[in-house]
Amino acid sequence: MSPTVARDDRGYALAIGSPGADRITTALLQVLHRHLLEDIPLQKTIDAPRIHLEYGRDRIQLAHEPDISLPTNSLPIRPFAERSMYFGGVGAARAEGERLEAVADPRRAGGTRIVTHHN
């Protein structure tokens, strides 16, 4: 799962993780980059198409989902026709002040729910 938890001194907290073997790192990096550095909403970053650099015995290639801008290089590519669980199934929860958000990856079956309890 590679759970990762981060927080800042303004009260923002984020817990994020993904199954995906060697693709965990690239899935999380792409989601975190878009969300934290580009300020894109968390659900939109998780829904966005992904890439993954595959290392084989005799070649390196770039696997990618549709609708993503690819870097210009000479690497062979392995396109996927649709979003795929191959690229991970990121799940995340974040808190900012009193606001809670839980996000599920549409590549993976499942969902989220926030339950609040009032006395």
N, C-alpha and C positions, 0 to 999 in steps of 0.2 A: 504494500500500500504506500510505502514511503510517506508517512504522515509528516507534515511540516506545519509548525505553528510559529506565528510572528505577531508582534504587537509594537505599537509606537507609544510615545509619551502623550499623545492626544486622545488616547482611548480607543484607537482602531486595533482590532485583533482579527487575525485570519488563520483558519485551520484548513489545510488543503492536502489532498493526496490522490493517488491513482494506482490501480493495478496496471500492469503492462510490461513486465519484464524489463528489457533494456530500453523500452520506450517511455518508461516513467519519467526519466530525466527530461527528455525533450518535450513531453506533454506538459509537465509542470512548468518548465522554463518558458514555454510559449504563452501559457495562461498567465503566469506571474508577470512576465514582461508587458503584455498587453494591459493587464489590470493595474499594476503598480506604476509602471513607467509611462504608459500612454493614457492612463486614466479612463480606460474603457470599462463599462459596467461588467461585473463579474459573470453574469449569465452569458452576456455577449462574447466574452473572451473564451468561455468554456465551449460555447457553440461553434466558434470560429474554426475554419479548416486548419489542419496541421501538416507538418512535414516531419520526416525522420530520416536521418542518415544511416543507411544500412551497410555494415561491413561484412562482406562475404570472404570466402577463401581466396577467390581470384579477382574480386572487383568490389568497388564501392559504388553505391547508387543512392539516389534520393527518392524515397517513397513519399507520395503526397496525395492529399485529398483534393477533390475538385475545388475550383474557385479560390485558389490561393496564388499569390504572386510568387514565382520561383526566382531564386537568384540566378543571374546569368553566369554559367560556368560550363565546363565540359563534362560534367558528371552525367552518366546515364540516369534516366528517371524511371520510376515504377509508379505509374498513375493508378489511383483507385477511382472507381466509377462513382462512389458515393462515400459519405462519412462512414468510418469504420472503427469498430472496437479495437482494431489493431493499433490505433493511435492513442490508446488509453481510454479510461472512463473516469475523468476527473470529478471529484466531489469536493465541495468546499462549503464552509460556513464562516460568516464574518459578523462581527459586532462593531458598531460605531455608535458610541453613546448608548442610548436605549434602543436603537434600531438593530434588529437581527435579520440576517438573510442566510438562507441555505440554498445551495444550487447543486443540481444534478446534471450530469452529462447525458445528452440525448443518445449518445452512442451506446449507452449501457441501460439495461432495464432497471427501473427503480425510480425513486422520486424523493422528495423532501417534504417535511412538514415542520412548522414551528408551532409549539404548543406553549401557551403562557398560562400560568396559574396565578389567580388573584385570591387573596384571603378575604 
